[in-house]
């Protein structure tokens, strides 16, 4: 099949070091208050990872709530994330970390044990600091944009994205995308841009309707015009439940469905569709669903020898061999 008719996904599992977070975004369905939930232990993480070794899981997404940069627990929190990545890597998985804004030194350190990393920009408009991000100090737009710049300087393959429907305007979408495109022009490090529609969950306090998924194809088409062709547009299929609109999103230019695992930790009220369900939607329309690695092939030489060896091991795996040729 032509490569232009391929849609990719990552066989993934999300490991959460801690749900505690010092931000209080009003749309969040993930966080708990600091000190209110135990951190995942390394022994528990090892038990989980061991259970995945026969399940064709490639990517381990380390997704964490945030500990304040000046907290006495920050160093222990960061070391714990590093240790979880090291554990996953040592067991043959490929780690990808998204743990909120990090210092330059923290990013540099995590590069040793991650094949890629990520951080959602969400929206760059400062207006949201008066509303949904009023109690979320790490959602300052300049702070998050700085992460993308540092990722470029450090040559870290990176995923970012927009959260749609949290009080921003259409013009805000295009300005955020243009900022991403500008940084990518300089560093060529953005693998994917996620377009994530706001989907209300039972934990949030933000009283707003879901983003209309029928708008997504138009947003994707315009995004495709703004972003460089080598940036893949990703959509979460569990947040576009109508199969005809999922196909419309793909036709409009979305070519990746992200990590498909047992649970969407960010949107726990919306279960991921199974791989076979997605195949049944895509294949009759002429699309092939193909597994991919959490690092795209063009970034292999950005990785250390150790990480390159780990990636190469997966390249020999029959699950992924077609997607990386």
N, C-alpha and C positions, 0 to 999 in steps of 0.2 A: 504493500500500500504506500502511496505517496506520503512523504513526511509532512506535507501540508494538511493531511487528513488524520493526524495523530493528536490525541489528547492525553496528557500525562497525569500521573498521580504518584505520590510517595507512599509506599507501604510503611506506616509509621505507628509509633506508640508514644503517648505523652507521659512523661514523668514529672511530677510536681514536687519540687523540694519543700515548698511551703505555700500555703494559700494566703498567709498573712501579708498585708500590704499597707503601707502608710498613706497611699492615695485612697481617696474615696470618690471615684468617678460614679456619677449617679446612675449610669446605665450598666454598671458592672454586675455580673452574675458569677464571679469567680472568687472574690476576695473574702477574707475574714479579718477581724481586727488583730493588730499586733499582739502576740502572746496568747491568742485564743485557740490556736490549733497547733498540734505537734509537728515538728519537721519530720519529713521522711528520713528514716535511718538508712545508712548504707547497706545494712544487712537485709532490710526490707526491700530496698531497691534491687539488690542482687537476686533476691528470691523472684521478684517480678521479671527481671531481665532473663533469668534462667528459664522461666516459663515461656518466654518468647522465642527461644533459640530455634524451635522447630516450626515456627509460624510464618516464615518468610517476611518477618519484620526487618526492615533495613534501617530506617531513621528512628533515632530516639530524640524526640523533642523535649529538651529541658525547659519547661515553662514555669516561671516562678513569680510569685508575688514579690513586691519590692521592700527591702529594708532601707530605711533612710540612710543617705550617704554619711551622715554624722553620728549614726547610732553606734553604741558600743558593740552591737551584734553584727555590724556590717562585715567585718573581716571574717568572722566565723561563717556567715551566710555565703560570702563569695567563695571561701575555701570549700564549703559543702557542695556548691554548684560545680566547682572545678573537680572535686573528687567523684561526683556522680558522672561527669563527662568522661573522666579517666576510667571509671568502672565500665561504662557502656562501651568505650573504645576497646578496652582490654578483653571484653567478651565478644568482640567481633561486630558490634553495631557502629553506625556512623552518627555521632552526636551533632545536634543543631540547637543552639541556645537562644532563647528569647527571655531575658530577665529584666527588662526595663533599661533605662539609661545607665551606662557603666562609665567609669573613668577610662581614660586612654590606657592606663596601665592595666586595668582589669580586662579590657578588650584584648590588649596585647598578650596577656597571660592565657586567656581563654582560647586564643587562636591556636595554641599548642594542642588542644584537645577537641576542637570543633572543625568539621569540614566546611561549615557555613554558620552564619548567625543571622538574627533578625530583630527588627523593632518596627512596630507600626508607627507611622507618622500621625495617623488618624486624620487630623486636619491642621493646617498651619494658621488658620485665623485665630488671633488672640481673643476674639469675642467669646469663645467657649470657656475661657478662664473666668468669665462672669456667670456661667451657667453650669454645664455638665462637668467642667473641670475646676470648679470653684475651690474644691478641697483636694486638688490633685497637683501638688507642686512639681512632680516630674513630667507633667503634660505641657510644660512651657514649650512653645513651638521651637524656639531657638535651641533649647537643650536637646530636643530630639533630632533636629536637623544636624546638630553637631555630631551626633552618633553616626549618621550616614557619612559625614565628611571623614571622621576618624576611621571608619570602616574602609573607606577608599584609600586613605593614607597607609593603613596597615595591610592592605590587599586581602581583605576578608570578603569572600563571596557573601552577598547580603540580600535579604528579603525584607521588603517594607510594604506599606499599603495604606489604604484609606478606609475609614469607617464612615459609612454613608447614612445620613438621616439622624444626626445627633444635634441638629440645630444650625448647621452650616448652610451656605448658599451654593448654587451651582457654580458660580464664579470661584468660590473657595476650592471646589474640586479641581478646576483647571489650574489654579495657581499652585496648589499642592503638587499636582502632577508635573507642572513645569519645573518646580524646584527639584524634584527627583530627577527629571530628565537632565537638568543642568549639571547636577553632581555626577550623574552617570557619564555624561560627555567628558568630564574631567578624569574620572577614575575607572570607568568601565567595570563597575563592581556590583551593580544591581542585577540580580538574577531574575527576581520576580517582583511584581507589584500586585498585592491582593486588593480586590475591591469587595469589601465586606459590608453587606446591608445590615443595618441595625435591626435586630430581631429580639423583641422583648422577652425577658425571662422573669421567673417568679421572685428572684432576689432583688432586682433593681428597684430604685425609687424614681427613676426618670419616667415621667408619664408622657409618653409619645407613641404614636402608632409605628408599626414596622415600616422600614423603607420598602416602597413598592417594588417588588422584583421585576415587574413589567417595565420599569424604567431602566433596568440594568443593561439590556443590549445597546441602548442608545449611549449610556455612559461608557460602556466598553468600547464602542466604535470611536467615540471622541478621544478616549484615553489612548487608543491604538494610534491615533494621529499625533498625539503629543509625545508619547514615549518612543524611544528608539526601537527599531525592529528586534534587536537582540535581547530586549527585556520581555519576559513572558508575563502575560496577564493571568492571574489566578482568581478563581471564584470558589467559594465553599459550597459544594453541592447540597449540603444539608440545609442551607439557608435559601436555596432556590428549589423548593419542593415540587413545583410544576415541571414535569418532564419536557413539555413543549417550550417552556421558557428557558430551561437549562440548555436545550439545543439552540435556542435563539441566541443565548449568550456565547456559545461556542462559535456559531456562525458569525457573530459580531467581532470575534477576535480573541476570546478567552481560550487559552490552550492548556491550562493546568487546573486540576481540582484539589491541589494541596495534599496534605497528609490525611490518609484515610485510615482511621483506627477505631477502636471500640467506643471511644467517647470524645466528644468535643468539649474540652475542659472550659473553654471560654464561653461556649453556648450550650450548656449541659441540657437544656430543654429541647435541643434539636439533634437527635441521634444521626450519626453519619449513615448514609446509605451504604449497603454492602457493594463490594466490587462487582458482583454479578448483576446487581440491579442497575448499576451505571452502564455496564456493557450492554444490557438489554435496551437501554435508552439510546446509546450512542451508535451501536453497530448497524441497526436498521437504517440509520441516516447516513451511513458511509464513513463513520468515524471509528478509529481504532483506539482503544484504551490501553495505554502502555505504562508499565511501572518505570520509575526513574529514581536516581539517587538524590540525596539532599544537596549535592554539589553538582553543578552542571559541568560537562566535559571541558569547556573552554577555560575553566579555572583550575584544572588539575595541577598546573605548574606553580600555582600560588601556594600549594600545600607543602608542608614539611615531608621529608622522605617517609616518616612513619605514617602520616595520614595518606600519602599517595599509595603506600602499600595496602592500607586498609581499604581504600577505594578500589584498588586493582583486584583485591580479593572478591569484592562484590561484582566486579566486571566479569568475572568468570562464572558467576551464578546464573543458572538458566532462567531464573525469574526476571532478571534485569538485562540479560545480554542483548536483547533486541533493541532496547531503548537507548543503549549507549554506544552502538556501533557508529 
